[in-house]
Amino acid sequence: MSDRVVIADVFPRDGLQSLRPQDAAPLTTDEKVDIIASLDEAGVPEIEVTGFVHPRVVPNLADAEEVARRARGVARRAKLRALVPNLRGAERAISSGITKLSCLIVASETYQRMNSNMSVEENLDQIGRTVSLAREQDVAVMVGVGMSFICPYEGLVPEERILQLVDKFVDLGIDEIVLADSIGLAWPALVGQRCRAILDRWPTVSLGLHLHTLAGLGLACAVAGLEAGVRHFDGSVGGVGGGIRMPVPATTMSNVATEDLVYLFESSGVSTGVDPGRLGALALEVRQRTGVGTGHVSGFVSLDRFLEISRGRLALAEGE
C-alpha cells in the first residue's frame, strides 16, 4: 500500500452547485476566492475551483470566469482544475486561464440525459472535441464518470459498461479517470472490485474516487479503493455537496468531507500533505457559512488536536 495519496477538494464546484436558497445564502465571489486561498494554504494539492456550466442550470456558478481568474492569483501551490460539461465549457475555461479540464460523463443513460440533455454517445463526442482543443492549447484533461456504481433510477450499473467507457477514454489519450459514486449508495466490495478491474486492465491509468455519503459508507469505500490501488480522492471541505438531478436533497447525500479523508489517511499512516489545523478551521467556517455539511471531524481533524482541546477543557474543569 502506498504511503501517500492526493486529495482534490471540490467544494468550490460540487459544494456550491448543491446549495439551494432554502439551504443558505449564495456565497459571493470574494467568499469563494477566500475559500480557495484557504484550501491552498492548508496544503490541499488540487482544487476544483468552479464549473463552466450554463448559469441558468447552476446559478451559484455564474461567476465562473471571475473565480477562475482570481483563483490563479491566490493559489500558490495547488493545481487548479475546473469542470467542463461540453466543448463550450472547455473553451470558456481555457480562456479563463484554467490548465486542467475535468470532463464529466454519466454511465447511466437515464441520468446522463437528465443531467446534461445529451446521450452518453453525444457526451463522448463532446469529450473527444475537448481533448482535441486541449492538445492544441497544451491543457490537461481528466474525466469523471458519474454513476460508476449505482444509479438512483437504473439501479446497479453493469461493470462492463464502465470498462467500455474507460476503453474509450484511454483511446482518446486520457490517463486520469475518476469513478464517482454520485449518490453515495455504493459499498466497499463493489468499489474495490471495480477499481481492481480497471487497474488490472489499464495499470498505468491514474484512477481516482469521488464519493458521497447517503448510505454512510463513503469512508469505507475510500479504504476499499486505497486497497485496490486508488491514489487520488475527491473531497469537499465541510462535507458539502451533491448532485442536482437526484430524487433526494443534496444535503442528505453530501460529498465525503475532505477533513474526514485527511483524518482517515493520516491516522492510517498515509500522507496527504494537508495541514490538519488549517483544514479543520476552514471546515468549521464553511459549515457556518453554508449552514449545511456532514464532515465528522470538522474543527479538529487530527487525534492530537482533539486531545489538545479535550485536555484544555479538563484543565479548566479541574481549576474551577
Backbone torsions as a table, in degrees:
resi	resn	phi	psi	omega
1	MET	NA	135.4	179.9
2	SER	-63.2	152.8	177.0
3	ASP	-99.1	13.5	179.6
4	ARG	-150.5	142.4	173.0
5	VAL	-130.3	164.0	176.7
6	VAL	-114.3	124.8	178.8
7	ILE	-109.6	131.2	173.5
8	ALA	-107.8	131.9	176.9
9	ASP	-95.5	129.3	-175.8
10	VAL	-113.0	12.5	-179.9
11	PHE	-54.4	-45.0	-176.6
12	PRO	-61.2	-14.8	175.0
13	ARG	-114.5	-65.4	-174.6
14	ASP	-68.1	-38.4	178.6
15	GLY	-64.9	-47.8	-176.2
16	LEU	-70.3	-33.5	-178.4
17	GLN	-66.1	-21.5	-175.4
18	SER	-87.5	-14.4	-174.0
19	LEU	-76.9	125.4	177.1
20	ARG	-104.0	157.9	-179.8
21	PRO	-54.6	-33.7	179.8
22	GLN	-74.9	-15.3	178.4
23	ASP	-86.0	-47.2	-174.8
24	ALA	-164.4	156.9	173.7
25	ALA	-68.2	142.3	179.9
26	PRO	-58.8	143.3	175.5
27	LEU	-77.4	142.8	176.8
28	THR	-76.4	166.0	176.0
29	THR	-59.2	-41.7	178.7
30	ASP	-59.3	-43.1	-179.4
31	GLU	-65.1	-40.3	178.4
32	LYS	-61.7	-45.7	-179.3
33	VAL	-65.2	-39.0	177.1
34	ASP	-60.0	-41.4	-179.8
35	ILE	-67.2	-41.1	176.9
36	ILE	-60.6	-43.2	178.5
37	ALA	-62.4	-40.2	-179.9
38	SER	-68.0	-37.8	176.1
39	LEU	-62.3	-42.0	177.8
40	ASP	-63.4	-43.7	-180.0
41	GLU	-64.8	-29.9	178.3
42	ALA	-76.9	-7.6	177.5
43	GLY	91.8	12.0	176.0
44	VAL	-63.8	122.4	-169.3
45	PRO	-76.5	-19.5	179.5
46	GLU	-145.7	140.3	-177.3
47	ILE	-134.0	129.3	171.9
48	GLU	-88.8	101.6	-164.5
49	VAL	-80.1	-22.8	-180.0
50	THR	-172.5	-177.1	174.1
51	GLY	-133.0	133.0	-179.6
52	PHE	-92.6	72.1	-179.2
53	VAL	-110.6	169.9	-179.8
54	HIS	-69.4	131.5	-177.3
55	PRO	-61.9	-23.9	176.5
56	ARG	-70.1	-29.9	-180.0
57	VAL	-79.0	-44.8	180.0
58	VAL	-131.1	84.9	-177.2
59	PRO	-57.8	-31.0	-177.4
60	ASN	-66.4	-12.7	179.5
61	LEU	-111.5	20.7	-177.5
62	ALA	-65.1	-21.3	-178.8
63	ASP	-98.1	30.8	-173.2
64	ALA	-55.5	-46.3	-178.3
65	GLU	-60.3	-44.9	-178.3
66	GLU	-67.4	-41.6	177.8
67	VAL	-62.1	-44.9	-179.2
68	ALA	-62.0	-44.4	-179.6
69	ARG	-61.4	-46.4	-177.3
70	ARG	-75.1	-30.4	177.9
71	ALA	-61.2	-36.4	179.6
72	ARG	-63.1	-25.6	-179.5
73	GLY	-85.5	-21.6	-175.9
74	VAL	-105.3	-19.2	-179.5
75	ALA	-88.8	112.5	-175.8
76	ARG	-91.5	-28.8	-174.2
77	ARG	-122.4	-35.2	-172.2
78	ALA	-71.5	145.6	167.9
79	LYS	-75.5	140.0	-179.1
80	LEU	-111.0	134.0	176.0
81	ARG	-133.1	166.7	178.0
82	ALA	-143.1	146.4	176.3
83	LEU	-74.6	134.0	175.8
84	VAL	-131.5	112.2	-176.1
85	PRO	-79.8	-13.3	-176.4
86	ASN	-162.4	-178.8	-177.8
87	LEU	-62.1	-40.2	179.5
88	ARG	-60.3	-42.9	177.2
89	GLY	-62.2	-38.7	178.4
90	ALA	-63.9	-41.3	178.4
91	GLU	-62.0	-43.3	178.8
92	ARG	-63.0	-43.2	-178.2
93	ALA	-63.3	-45.7	-179.2
94	ILE	-64.6	-40.0	177.9
95	SER	-63.7	-24.3	179.7
96	SER	-89.9	2.6	176.3
97	GLY	91.8	8.0	178.4
98	ILE	-73.8	133.5	-176.4
99	THR	-111.4	5.7	173.5
100	LYS	-141.4	120.5	-178.1
101	LEU	-102.1	133.6	176.8
102	SER	-108.7	101.0	176.4
103	CYS	-76.4	157.8	179.5
104	LEU	-133.8	133.3	173.0
105	ILE	-138.0	156.9	-178.6
106	VAL	-119.1	132.4	-178.1
107	ALA	-74.9	-14.2	176.9
108	SER	-97.3	120.6	179.6
109	GLU	-60.9	-37.7	-179.5
110	THR	-61.7	-53.0	-177.8
111	TYR	-70.7	-32.9	177.5
112	GLN	-55.4	-46.9	-178.7
113	ARG	-69.5	-37.3	178.8
114	MET	-66.3	-36.6	-172.5
115	ASN	-82.5	-35.0	-172.3
116	SER	-131.8	-2.8	-177.5
117	ASN	59.8	30.8	175.6
118	MET	-131.4	156.4	169.5
119	SER	-81.1	168.6	176.9
120	VAL	-60.6	-42.9	-179.8
121	GLU	-63.8	-41.0	177.6
122	GLU	-63.7	-37.5	178.3
123	ASN	-67.8	-39.1	176.6
124	LEU	-60.0	-38.2	177.7
125	ASP	-63.6	-41.5	177.9
126	GLN	-63.6	-38.8	178.2
127	ILE	-65.4	-41.8	177.4
128	GLY	-60.0	-42.3	178.0
129	ARG	-65.6	-37.9	178.6
130	THR	-64.5	-42.8	178.4
131	VAL	-59.9	-43.7	179.4
132	SER	-61.0	-45.1	178.5
133	LEU	-63.0	-43.3	-178.0
134	ALA	-61.9	-38.5	178.5
135	ARG	-64.2	-40.3	179.1
136	GLU	-62.9	-33.3	-175.1
137	GLN	-99.5	3.6	-178.6
138	ASP	57.0	48.5	-179.1
139	VAL	-117.0	141.1	-179.5
140	ALA	-79.1	152.8	178.2
141	VAL	-133.4	133.0	169.6
142	MET	-125.0	169.3	178.3
143	VAL	-138.4	136.3	173.4
144	GLY	-104.5	136.2	-178.4
145	VAL	-108.2	100.7	177.9
146	GLY	-69.0	152.3	179.8
147	MET	55.8	44.3	179.8
148	SER	-72.8	-10.9	-177.3
149	PHE	-128.5	-59.1	-176.2
150	ILE	-129.4	133.4	170.7
151	CYS	-106.9	134.2	-178.5
152	PRO	-67.4	-12.2	-179.3
153	TYR	-108.9	-34.8	-177.6
154	GLU	-101.8	-14.1	-178.3
155	GLY	86.6	-146.6	-177.3
156	LEU	-64.7	123.5	179.1
157	VAL	-83.8	127.1	-177.5
158	PRO	-59.1	138.5	179.8
159	GLU	-60.1	-38.4	-177.5
160	GLU	-60.8	-31.9	178.1
161	ARG	-64.3	-39.1	178.4
162	ILE	-67.4	-43.9	-179.5
163	LEU	-62.3	-39.5	178.6
164	GLN	-63.9	-39.4	177.1
165	LEU	-65.1	-44.1	179.5
166	VAL	-62.3	-37.9	174.7
167	ASP	-53.0	-46.4	-178.1
168	LYS	-66.3	-39.1	179.2
169	PHE	-65.3	-43.5	179.7
170	VAL	-62.1	-40.6	177.7
171	ASP	-61.5	-31.5	178.0
172	LEU	-78.6	-9.0	-178.8
173	GLY	91.7	12.1	177.2
174	ILE	-85.4	123.3	-177.3
175	ASP	-115.9	5.7	175.3
176	GLU	-121.6	115.0	-173.7
177	ILE	-131.3	133.7	180.0
178	VAL	-117.5	125.2	175.1
179	LEU	-89.9	128.9	-177.9
180	ALA	-110.8	126.0	165.8
181	ASP	-88.7	81.9	-163.1
182	SER	-65.1	-25.8	-179.9
183	ILE	-107.7	-19.1	177.4
184	GLY	90.4	34.2	179.1
185	LEU	-113.1	1.8	177.7
186	ALA	-71.7	161.3	178.6
187	TRP	-124.5	160.4	-171.6
188	PRO	-56.0	-43.9	-178.3
189	ALA	-62.0	-39.2	179.2
190	LEU	-65.7	-46.2	-180.0
191	VAL	-62.5	-47.9	-179.9
192	GLY	-59.8	-43.4	-180.0
193	GLN	-61.3	-45.7	-177.1
194	ARG	-68.9	-38.7	178.4
195	CYS	-65.1	-42.7	178.3
196	ARG	-63.7	-40.5	-179.5
197	ALA	-60.5	-41.5	179.7
198	ILE	-69.4	-46.6	-176.4
199	LEU	-71.6	-27.9	174.4
200	ASP	-67.4	-36.5	-177.1
201	ARG	-82.5	-36.7	-178.7
202	TRP	-132.1	76.5	-173.7
203	PRO	-63.9	-17.8	-178.9
204	THR	-91.9	-4.3	178.2
205	VAL	-69.8	137.4	172.9
206	SER	-86.8	105.4	-172.5
207	LEU	-100.7	134.6	178.8
208	GLY	-125.6	168.7	176.8
209	LEU	-129.1	138.3	176.2
210	HIS	-123.5	109.0	-167.7
211	LEU	-116.3	147.9	175.4
212	HIS	-122.2	175.7	-161.4
213	THR	-126.0	19.3	-174.4
214	LEU	-55.5	-43.3	-178.9
215	ALA	-90.2	0.0	179.2
216	GLY	77.2	16.6	-174.8
217	LEU	-111.4	11.4	-175.3
218	GLY	-56.7	-47.3	-179.2
219	LEU	-69.1	-36.6	176.0
220	ALA	-63.1	-38.6	177.2
221	CYS	-66.8	-34.2	176.7
222	ALA	-62.9	-41.6	177.6
223	VAL	-63.2	-42.9	179.0
224	ALA	-61.5	-40.5	177.5
225	GLY	-65.0	-43.1	178.6
226	LEU	-58.9	-45.6	-179.4
227	GLU	-66.0	-25.3	179.3
228	ALA	-84.8	-10.8	178.0
229	GLY	117.4	3.3	177.9
230	VAL	-73.1	136.9	-179.6
231	ARG	-128.0	5.1	179.1
232	HIS	-127.8	131.2	-176.1
233	PHE	-137.0	136.2	172.5
234	ASP	-91.9	140.8	172.0
235	GLY	-140.1	168.0	175.8
236	SER	-131.2	121.4	-175.8
237	VAL	-57.8	134.0	-176.7
238	GLY	83.3	-9.5	-177.6
239	GLY	72.4	37.0	-178.2
240	VAL	-105.2	131.6	174.2
241	GLY	144.9	158.4	179.1
242	GLY	172.2	166.6	-178.2
243	GLY	-71.8	163.8	-174.7
244	ILE	-109.0	1.8	179.6
245	ARG	-128.5	38.9	-174.7
246	MET	-98.8	157.3	176.7
247	PRO	-80.8	-2.3	178.8
248	VAL	-128.6	154.4	178.9
249	PRO	-60.7	144.6	-179.5
250	ALA	-58.4	-31.3	-177.5
251	THR	-68.1	-12.8	178.3
252	THR	-94.5	-9.3	-177.4
253	MET	-132.6	44.9	-171.9
254	SER	-59.1	160.8	171.5
255	ASN	-62.0	150.0	168.6
256	VAL	-59.2	132.7	-176.5
257	ALA	-71.3	138.2	177.2
258	THR	-58.0	-41.4	-179.0
259	GLU	-65.6	-32.3	177.3
260	ASP	-69.1	-39.3	176.1
261	LEU	-63.0	-42.8	179.5
262	VAL	-61.8	-45.0	178.7
263	TYR	-60.9	-46.0	-179.9
264	LEU	-57.0	-52.1	-174.1
265	PHE	-73.4	-46.5	-177.4
266	GLU	-62.8	-40.0	179.5
267	SER	-70.7	-15.5	178.3
268	SER	-98.1	6.2	178.6
269	GLY	82.9	17.5	178.9
270	VAL	-109.1	118.4	-173.8
271	SER	-76.3	141.6	175.0
272	THR	-114.4	-18.5	-176.5
273	GLY	76.2	8.5	-176.7
274	VAL	-98.6	139.4	177.5
275	ASP	-80.0	111.3	-175.6
276	PRO	-61.0	-39.4	-177.5
277	GLY	-63.7	-48.3	179.8
278	ARG	-63.6	-42.1	-179.0
279	LEU	-66.5	-40.1	-179.9
280	GLY	-62.9	-42.2	178.7
281	ALA	-63.4	-40.5	179.1
282	LEU	-67.0	-39.8	179.9
283	ALA	-59.6	-43.3	176.8
284	LEU	-62.6	-42.6	-179.5
285	GLU	-62.6	-43.6	-179.5
286	VAL	-63.5	-42.0	-179.9
287	ARG	-67.4	-35.5	177.4
288	GLN	-69.1	-39.6	-179.2
289	ARG	-68.5	-39.4	-174.1
290	THR	-92.0	-25.9	-176.8
291	GLY	77.5	7.0	179.2
292	VAL	-134.6	-178.2	178.0
293	GLY	124.2	152.5	-176.1
294	THR	-128.5	15.4	179.7
295	GLY	-60.4	132.3	-176.0
296	HIS	-85.7	-30.5	-174.7
297	VAL	-113.0	20.4	177.6
298	SER	-54.2	130.4	176.3
299	GLY	102.6	-22.2	175.9
300	PHE	-135.4	-41.6	170.2
301	VAL	66.9	-37.4	179.9
302	SER	-119.5	154.9	177.2
303	LEU	-61.9	-41.4	-179.9
304	ASP	-59.4	-42.4	179.8
305	ARG	-67.4	-38.8	177.9
306	PHE	-61.3	-44.6	-179.8
307	LEU	-66.6	-35.8	178.0
308	GLU	-62.0	-45.3	179.3
309	ILE	-63.9	-45.7	-177.2
310	SER	-63.2	-43.4	-178.5
311	ARG	-69.0	-31.4	175.0
312	GLY	-63.6	-40.8	178.6
313	ARG	-69.3	-35.5	177.8
314	LEU	-63.9	-42.3	-179.7
315	ALA	-63.6	-38.4	177.6
316	LEU	-65.1	-41.6	-179.2
317	ALA	-65.4	-40.4	-179.1
318	GLU	-71.4	-23.4	179.9
319	GLY	-84.8	-8.6	-179.1
320	GLU	-72.1	NA	NA
